[in-house]
Amino acid sequence: MSALSTVAFVLIVVATMVILVFRDWRFNAAALAIQYLAAFVLVSLSWPMSMAIVKLIVGWMATSAIALTCLRQPLPESDSEPTASLFFRGLTGLLIVLLVFILSPALQQRVFPRVDLVIIQGGLMLIGMSLMQLGTNSEPYLIIISLLTFLSGFEVIHAALELSTLLTGLLVVVNLGLALVGVYFIIKMSEPNQDKDEGETS
């Protein structure tokens, strides 16, 4: 189980870095699906499999809703970003990784003494990367993905502290609600482009 949790942590680092650095919704949707799979593995260390799998199913439902909406809607074309922007976001991601490795042992010792270190690191990585994502983009689907990532980090750490069916149900509603809000704003943002295309064809 130790090796599996380590693999899950590595997947979280890779998935959150992809979401932070790249702006292609295809890469981001795939990374979000992998991220939920890794979070499920960490949650399953603390919860029964029947409860932990809810996290995976809900996460993949939210990912599917966002990805299918992006697929059906003509998103605005973004100019190719300079290499400096990609480098800057990648560097900030590496700084978050370094900060997590520095803070997690102290947090385990003083705040979460009964929680495995890899669970703390995974939860902090999701939370830290999501906050950085929120500060470096303005696209609706990326903001929703960042909020879903933040909730995943909270759930990973909370799962190791308490098994609460009520809170699990509430988080299911919140995750699906965020996905629906993301779908709404993706459609609204694509409407001006559709009107513009119709005006050009007429």
Order of alpha helices (4+ residues) and beta strands (2+ residues): alpha-alpha-alpha-alpha-alpha-alpha-alpha
